[in-house]
Amino acid sequence: MARVSQAQIEDVRSRIDLAELIESYGHRVKRVGSRFVCCCPFHNEKTPSFSIDTAKGLYHCFGCGESGSVFTFVQKQEGLSYIEAVRKLASRVGVKLEEKEDPQARLRNRLFSLMTELSQFYHRCLVMKEATLAREYLVKRDLDEATQKDYVIGYAPKGMAIITQWAAKYKFTLDELEEAGVIKTPQGPGDKGYHRFGGRLMFSIADRQGRVVAFSGRQLVESKNSGKYVNSPETLIFNKSSVLFGFDKASKFIARARNREVIVCEGQIDCIRLHISGFPNAVASQGTAFTQTHARMLHRVADSALLCFDDDAAGHKATVRTAGILMAEGITVRVASLPDGDDPDSFLRTKGADAFRRIIDEKAESVVSFQIRSERAKEAHPDSADALGRISKAVLETISQCSNAVVRAALLDEAAQLLKVPVFALAEEMGKLPRRTVVPAESPVADDEEDLPPIPDDTGESAAIDSIEMRDAGDIIPPTRLEQAMMGIMISNQDDEAVALVVRELLPPKIFGGDFARDFAASWLAHDLPAFEKSLGDLERKWYAEIESGAGKSEASEMEPAHQMQEIARSLWHDYLRRLRFNTDNAAAQLEYQIAAKSLVRMRWPDFKAFVKNFKEHA
């Protein structure tokens, strides 16, 4: 990762004509006075309500509320991160970004090159005699040569010899192959190592920029000693929690789809079949658990989702779980159930795209309807009182995850009608569910500002920011991941006055979830961290040592330290408001905190500073 200065970002912003940019994406723009208008790119409308202010470089839709800058427009149209949008627009206007490379940039670039070349090598290996079963499988699944090339499908030869020869030819080392998760190098005398994917049909997994970062290898000969699929392990360039198969191709179609809807399926072939059958807005979770990071990725370009998973117990469970995660992120959900045990691939091959579209348009149902049907099918006597209790509890747990109060109310009303019980009874039971005092992971950042860098957890994954519960007096509360990131930046920038200004102005003591972060911030501002460390107990000292050891990671960020701290401040305020909301029984106060937290996400910096000042004075 590299850092781009704010001055360069502003230079790029100043060179972009927002109206021309929007028009280049196929939207007809018309001048009205000093502004431009067009039909909103983010929702369907016949009368233009999308206003473009080219002088300020900002847009706002008076129909759906979407607003932002040149960067957020490209982000949402193409599903890019903030810095990716900056790079794309910099290239468009001929600005060469001077990025400060992080220490691992060279290895990361080598791995990107390796995976790109290797995916093409695997694709070429499909013509080998050894790959006969792979070719036969592709013929059986009706995936022609053009599709194989477009999705870089290939075959991995057996053994270490060929892959070692390939590496030597393209000047990659065995250590780099191991770093990429492709091989396991010999560990001692007599150990020849092994090729992780040898003898398998290979699917290339790309990140949102279209770069190959991982592989999924399908078994061609059944073996009890090996799984049906073998996937790449976590690497420097691959994090399974932040990659969705097909997203690189689908993102622009999702943003332009009716209701900005994404189709979420389970497997690579299902996703490919949807794309080539006229449904290019599909992505696949590729056998890994759907995460909040996935939902957040989708929310950049999607407002709604259609889930189309396997019609079995595991598929039903995954559907409900995924729906909850998406609804928590603010994405509305529908479920499409295919008949006769079909998956999207088999259905589209045998019944065609028109039949699939009819199911989407006419038979897709809400997650509440789907879950009630599924739960009733599990019960021997679904109309009995005890069965009704179990079914209603499961459904209420799903509804309670929905972050949109209006949608949540509609789902509750639908559940009451389907279960044939009064809606007030369901509302009362939902109120008895364990209070959601834990703030959902990964607090949002402003759409038109840079994303915070991922914070690695102990397993090497980019973990979601930890959340905390309101504590009882005397409890020792560990710092959240967000607070750890904040402290890491402060330790690395102890004399940075811009960072200190953010702490003084935007981070009052009450915003922190525990004494550890609160006392650290006070000591840091007083330039007395040694005294803070001296006051710590054994457990707290361990936390501090871990934060100190990871402090340098903030240097790999794409933002200046003060800008990182601004984003962290915004997220900490969001978490603080959520804690206030979930820990009060006053309905009016809950609504006030909810509205404040929601508005906080899109506030520009002057408004955010004014908000903090006002809240500190009147809270």
ZAMARGU-4260 file (C-alpha; in steps of 0.2 Angstrom, whole numbers, plus 5000, padded with zeros to 4 digits):
<rodrens>
0) 5000/5000/5000 | 5006/5018/4997 | 5002/5035/5004 | 4995/5049/4993 | 4996/5066/5000
5) 4980/5077/5002 | 4988/5090/4990 | 4989/5077/4976 | 4971/5072/4979 | 4965/5090/4978
10) 4975/5092/4962 | 4966/5078/4954 | 4949/5084/4961 | 4952/5101/4953 | 4955/5094/4936
15) 4939/5084/4934 | 4923/5092/4927 | 4910/5082/4937 | 4897/5085/4923 | 4908/5078/4910
20) 4913/5063/4921 | 4895/5058/4924 | 4891/5060/4906 | 4906/5049/4901 | 4897/5035/4911
25) 4882/5036/4899 | 4871/5048/4908 | 4863/5062/4899 | 4867/5079/4907 | 4857/5095/4905
30) 4862/5113/4910 | 4849/5122/4921 | 4856/5139/4927 | 4873/5137/4935 | 4870/5119/4938
35) 4868/5103/4928 | 4854/5090/4931 | 4851/5072/4925 | 4841/5057/4929 | 4849/5049/4945
40) 4863/5035/4941 | 4858/5027/4957 | 4840/5024/4956 | 4827/5023/4942 | 4817/5039/4938
45) 4809/5048/4923 | 4811/5066/4930 | 4829/5072/4933 | 4832/5075/4952 | 4851/5073/4952
50) 4859/5090/4954 | 4877/5093/4949 | 4887/5107/4955 | 4903/5108/4944 | 4910/5123/4953
55) 4911/5113/4970 | 4913/5096/4962 | 4898/5089/4971 | 4882/5080/4967 | 4866/5077/4976
60) 4850/5067/4972 | 4834/5075/4979 | 4825/5058/4975 | 4836/5045/4984 | 4848/5056/4994
65) 4864/5050/4986 | 4878/5064/4987 | 4896/5065/4985 | 4911/5071/4975 | 4920/5065/4959
70) 4929/5051/4969 | 4913/5045/4977 | 4904/5044/4960 | 4918/5033/4953 | 4918/5023/4969
75) 4900/5019/4968 | 4899/5017/4949 | 4913/5004/4949 | 4914/4997/4966 | 4931/5004/4970
80) 4939/5010/4986 | 4943/5029/4988 | 4961/5027/4984 | 4957/5016/4969 | 4945/5030/4962
85) 4959/5043/4965 | 4971/5033/4955 | 4959/5030/4941 | 4954/5049/4940 | 4973/5054/4941
90) 4976/5043/4926 | 4961/5050/4917 | 4968/5068/4919 | 4987/5064/4917 | 4992/5067/4935
95) 5006/5056/4941 | 5004/5052/4959 | 5019/5052/4970 | 5016/5038/4982 | 5027/5033/4996
100) 5029/5015/4995 | 5028/5004/5010 | 5041/4991/5014 | 5031/4976/5008 | 5026/4985/4991
105) 5039/4976/4981 | 5034/4959/4987 | 5016/4963/4985 | 5019/4968/4967 | 5029/4952/4964
110) 5015/4942/4970 | 5003/4951/4959 | 5014/4948/4944 | 5016/4929/4949 | 4998/4926/4950
115) 4994/4934/4934 | 5007/4924/4924 | 5003/4908/4934 | 4984/4910/4930 | 4988/4911/4911
120) 5000/4896/4913 | 4986/4886/4921 | 4975/4891/4907 | 4987/4885/4893 | 4989/4869/4902
125) 4971/4864/4898 | 4977/4858/4881 | 4989/4845/4890 | 4985/4826/4888 | 4985/4826/4907
130) 4970/4838/4907 | 4958/4827/4898 | 4946/4826/4913 | 4947/4845/4915 | 4941/4848/4897
135) 4928/4834/4898 | 4921/4843/4914 | 4920/4860/4906 | 4911/4852/4891 | 4899/4844/4902
140) 4896/4861/4911 | 4894/4869/4894 | 4908/4882/4897 | 4915/4886/4880 | 4933/4891/4876
145) 4928/4910/4876 | 4921/4908/4893 | 4937/4898/4899 | 4948/4912/4892 | 4937/4927/4899
150) 4937/4919/4917 | 4955/4912/4916 | 4950/4894/4919 | 4964/4882/4919 | 4972/4866/4924
155) 4986/4863/4937 | 4998/4850/4932 | 5002/4836/4945 | 5019/4837/4955 | 5032/4849/4958
160) 5043/4847/4942 | 5033/4857/4930 | 5028/4871/4942 | 5047/4873/4947 | 5052/4874/4928
165) 5039/4887/4925 | 5045/4897/4940 | 5063/4896/4934 | 5058/4902/4916 | 5048/4917/4922
170) 5061/4921/4936 | 5050/4918/4951 | 5058/4909/4966 | 5051/4894/4976 | 5050/4906/4991
175) 5038/4917/4981 | 5028/4903/4975 | 5026/4898/4993 | 5022/4915/4998 | 5008/4915/4985
180) 5001/4899/4993 | 5004/4889/4977 | 5017/4876/4984 | 5024/4870/5000 | 5043/4870/4999
185) 5054/4855/5005 | 5056/4855/5024 | 5070/4843/5025 | 5080/4828/5018 | 5068/4817/5008
190) 5054/4830/5007 | 5051/4835/4989 | 5037/4848/4994 | 5021/4848/4985 | 5010/4858/4972
195) 4994/4863/4982 | 4983/4862/4967 | 4991/4848/4957 | 4978/4838/4946 | 4964/4851/4948
200) 4953/4861/4937 | 4958/4879/4942 | 4947/4895/4944 | 4956/4911/4945 | 4950/4923/4959
205) 4952/4942/4956 | 4951/4956/4968 | 4940/4971/4964 | 4953/4978/4952 | 4953/4963/4942
210) 4970/4957/4948 | 4972/4938/4951 | 4975/4936/4969 | 4970/4918/4973 | 4964/4901/4965
215) 4951/4888/4969 | 4955/4871/4963 | 4941/4858/4959 | 4944/4840/4961 | 4942/4830/4945
220) 4945/4812/4952 | 4936/4809/4969 | 4947/4805/4983 | 4943/4803/5002 | 4960/4810/5006
225) 4956/4827/4998 | 4942/4840/4998 | 4931/4843/4983 | 4939/4861/4982 | 4956/4867/4988
230) 4957/4886/4990 | 4972/4898/4991 | 4977/4902/5009 | 4978/4919/5016 | 4993/4929/5008
235) 5000/4946/5007 | 4988/4950/4993 | 4973/4939/4997 | 4961/4940/5011 | 4946/4929/5009
240) 4935/4940/5019 | 4937/4955/5007 | 4936/4946/4990 | 4920/4940/4981 | 4921/4930/4965
245) 4915/4940/4950 | 4914/4957/4959 | 4927/4964/4948 | 4916/4961/4932 | 4900/4964/4941
250) 4902/4980/4951 | 4898/4992/4936 | 4883/4982/4932 | 4876/4981/4950 | 4877/5000/4951
255) 4867/5002/4935 | 4855/4988/4938 | 4836/4990/4943 | 4836/4995/4961 | 4855/4993/4961
260) 4852/4975/4965 | 4866/4962/4966 | 4863/4943/4964 | 4873/4933/4977 | 4875/4915/4974
265) 4887/4901/4981 | 4899/4895/4968 | 4911/4901/4954 | 4901/4891/4940 | 4885/4898/4946
270) 4892/4915/4945 | 4899/4913/4928 | 4883/4905/4921 | 4873/4920/4928 | 4885/4932/4919
275) 4885/4924/4902 | 4866/4921/4903 | 4863/4940/4904 | 4864/4943/4923 | 4881/4951/4925
280) 4876/4959/4942 | 4880/4942/4950 | 4894/4938/4963 | 4898/4922/4973 | 4904/4919/4990
285) 4914/4904/4984 | 4911/4893/4998 | 4918/4905/5012 | 4907/4912/5025 | 4899/4929/5020
290) 4906/4943/5030 | 4902/4961/5035 | 4917/4966/5024 | 4909/4958/5009 | 4892/4967/5013
295) 4902/4983/5015 | 4910/4980/4998 | 4893/4977/4990 | 4885/4993/4998 | 4897/5004/4988
300) 4887/4999/4973 | 4871/4990/4979 | 4856/4995/4988 | 4847/4978/4987 | 4852/4960/4985
305) 4844/4944/4978 | 4850/4928/4987 | 4850/4912/4976 | 4858/4898/4986 | 4857/4879/4986
310) 4840/4872/4991 | 4846/4862/5006 | 4849/4864/5024 | 4866/4871/5023 | 4860/4883/5009
315) 4845/4888/5019 | 4856/4892/5034 | 4868/4902/5023 | 4854/4912/5016 | 4847/4918/5032
320) 4864/4922/5039 | 4869/4931/5024 | 4853/4941/5024 | 4856/4946/5041 | 4873/4953/5037
325) 4867/4962/5022 | 4852/4970/5031 | 4863/4976/5045 | 4873/4985/5032 | 4857/4993/5025
330) 4855/4982/5010 | 4837/4976/5007 | 4836/4957/5003 | 4825/4946/4993 | 4827/4927/4991
335) 4825/4917/4975 | 4821/4898/4977 | 4824/4887/4962 | 4813/4872/4959 | 4818/4853/4958
340) 4835/4855/4967 | 4842/4866/4954 | 4856/4878/4956 | 4858/4894/4945 | 4870/4884/4933
345) 4859/4869/4931 | 4843/4880/4930 | 4849/4892/4917 | 4857/4877/4906 | 4840/4867/4906
350) 4827/4881/4907 | 4835/4896/4901 | 4837/4915/4906 | 4819/4920/4903 | 4813/4907/4916
355) 4826/4913/4928 | 4820/4931/4926 | 4802/4926/4929 | 4807/4918/4945 | 4816/4934/4950
360) 4802/4946/4945 | 4787/4935/4950 | 4792/4923/4964 | 4807/4930/4974 | 4801/4933/4992
365) 4807/4942/5007 | 4819/4934/5019 | 4805/4933/5032 | 4794/4923/5021 | 4808/4912/5016
370) 4814/4908/5034 | 4796/4905/5040 | 4794/4892/5026 | 4811/4884/5030 | 4808/4884/5049
375) 4790/4876/5047 | 4797/4862/5036 | 4809/4857/5050 | 4794/4855/5062 | 4784/4839/5064
380) 4769/4849/5070 | 4772/4867/5063 | 4756/4874/5070 | 4758/4869/5088 | 4762/4882/5101
385) 4779/4876/5105 | 4784/4876/5086 | 4777/4893/5084 | 4788/4899/5098 | 4803/4892/5090
390) 4799/4898/5073 | 4795/4916/5079 | 4811/4917/5089 | 4822/4912/5074 | 4813/4925/5063
395) 4814/4939/5076 | 4832/4936/5078 | 4834/4939/5059 | 4823/4954/5058 | 4832/4962/5073
400) 4848/4963/5063 | 4840/4975/5050 | 4847/4993/5052 | 4833/5002/5043 | 4818/5005/5055
405) 4805/5006/5041 | 4811/4990/5033 | 4812/4982/5050 | 4794/4987/5054 | 4788/4980/5037
410) 4796/4964/5040 | 4789/4963/5057 | 4771/4966/5050 | 4774/4953/5037 | 4780/4940/5050
415) 4764/4943/5060 | 4753/4940/5045 | 4762/4924/5040 | 4762/4917/5058 | 4744/4923/5061
420) 4749/4932/5077 | 4746/4950/5082 | 4761/4961/5077 | 4762/4969/5095 | 4765/4951/5102
425) 4780/4949/5090 | 4786/4967/5094 | 4785/4963/5113 | 4795/4947/5110 | 4808/4955/5099
430) 4810/4967/5114 | 4815/4953/5125 | 4829/4947/5114 | 4846/4950/5121 | 4850/4969/5119
435) 4862/4972/5105 | 4875/4981/5115 | 4889/4975/5105 | 4892/4988/5091 | 4893/4979/5074
440) 4910/4977/5067 | 4918/4990/5055 | 4910/5006/5058 | 4907/5015/5042 | 4918/5029/5036
445) 4913/5044/5025 | 4910/5039/5007 | 4920/5054/5000 | 4935/5051/5012 | 4949/5038/5012
450) 4946/5021/5019 | 4955/5016/5035 | 4968/5003/5032 | 4963/4985/5037 | 4970/4980/5054
455) 4978/4963/5054 | 4972/4951/5068 | 4982/4937/5076 | 4978/4925/5061 | 4984/4937/5048
460) 4967/4941/5042 | 4961/4959/5040 | 4950/4959/5055 | 4934/4969/5057 | 4936/4982/5071
465) 4932/4975/5087 | 4916/4981/5096 | 4913/4983/5115 | 4899/4982/5127 | 4895/4995/5140
470) 4905/4990/5156 | 4901/4988/5174 | 4911/4998/5186 | 4928/4989/5190 | 4929/4979/5174
475) 4945/4980/5164 | 4940/4983/5146 | 4953/4980/5132 | 4955/4993/5119 | 4945/4990/5103
480) 4954/4987/5086 | 4949/5005/5082 | 4956/5012/5098 | 4972/5001/5095 | 4974/5009/5077
485) 4972/5026/5085 | 4985/5023/5098 | 4997/5015/5085 | 4996/5031/5075 | 4999/5042/5090
490) 5014/5032/5096 | 5021/5033/5078 | 5018/5052/5077 | 5021/5059/5095 | 5027/5076/5089
495) 5014/5078/5075 | 5004/5094/5080 | 4990/5090/5067 | 4987/5073/5075 | 4987/5081/5092
500) 4974/5094/5085 | 4962/5080/5080 | 4964/5072/5097 | 4960/5088/5107 | 4946/5094/5096
505) 4937/5078/5091 | 4941/5065/5104 | 4934/5069/5121 | 4937/5057/5135 | 4919/5051/5136
510) 4920/5044/5118 | 4932/5029/5123 | 4924/5013/5128 | 4936/5010/5143 | 4949/5018/5154
515) 4964/5011/5145 | 4961/5021/5129 | 4955/5036/5139 | 4970/5037/5150 | 4982/5034/5135
520) 4975/5049/5126 | 4977/5060/5141 | 4995/5054/5144 | 4999/5056/5125 | 4993/5074/5125
525) 5003/5078/5141 | 5019/5070/5132 | 5020/5058/5147 | 5017/5040/5140 | 5031/5033/5151
530) 5020/5038/5166 | 5005/5029/5158 | 5015/5013/5155 | 5021/5013/5172 | 5004/5014/5179
535) 4998/4998/5170 | 4994/4981/5177 | 5002/4965/5169 | 4987/4962/5157 | 4986/4981/5152
540) 5005/4981/5149 | 5003/4966/5137 | 4990/4976/5127 | 5002/4991/5127 | 5017/4981/5121
545) 5006/4974/5106 | 5000/4991/5101 | 5018/4997/5102 | 5024/4983/5091 | 5011/4986/5078
550) 5012/5005/5078 | 5023/5005/5062 | 5009/4997/5052 | 5000/5014/5051 | 5015/5020/5040
555) 5008/5009/5026 | 4992/5018/5025 | 4986/5028/5010 | 4983/5043/5020 | 4993/5056/5031
560) 4992/5052/5049 | 4981/5067/5053 | 4968/5061/5040 | 4969/5043/5047 | 4965/5051/5064
565) 4950/5061/5057 | 4943/5045/5050 | 4946/5035/5066 | 4938/5050/5076 | 4922/5049/5064
570) 4921/5030/5067 | 4924/5032/5086 | 4909/5044/5087 | 4899/5033/5077 | 4902/5019/5089
575) 4899/5030/5104 | 4882/5035/5097 | 4878/5017/5094 | 4882/5013/5112 | 4871/5027/5118
580) 4857/5021/5108 | 4858/5003/5113 | 4860/5006/5131 | 4845/5018/5134 | 4827/5013/5136
585) 4821/5030/5131 | 4813/5028/5113 | 4815/5047/5109 | 4834/5046/5114 | 4836/5030/5104
590) 4829/5039/5088 | 4840/5054/5091 | 4856/5044/5093 | 4851/5033/5078 | 4848/5049/5067
595) 4864/5057/5073 | 4874/5041/5069 | 4867/5039/5052 | 4870/5058/5047 | 4888/5057/5054
600) 4893/5045/5040 | 4890/5057/5026 | 4895/5074/5035 | 4909/5084/5027 | 4923/5089/5039
605) 4917/5107/5043 | 4900/5099/5048 | 4908/5085/5057 | 4918/5097/5068 | 4903/5108/5071
610) 4893/5092/5076 | 4907/5087/5088 | 4908/5104/5096 | 4889/5105/5098 | 4887/5087/5105
615) 4901/5090/5118 | 4892/5106/5124 | 4875/5100/5125 | 4875/5081/5127
</rodrens>
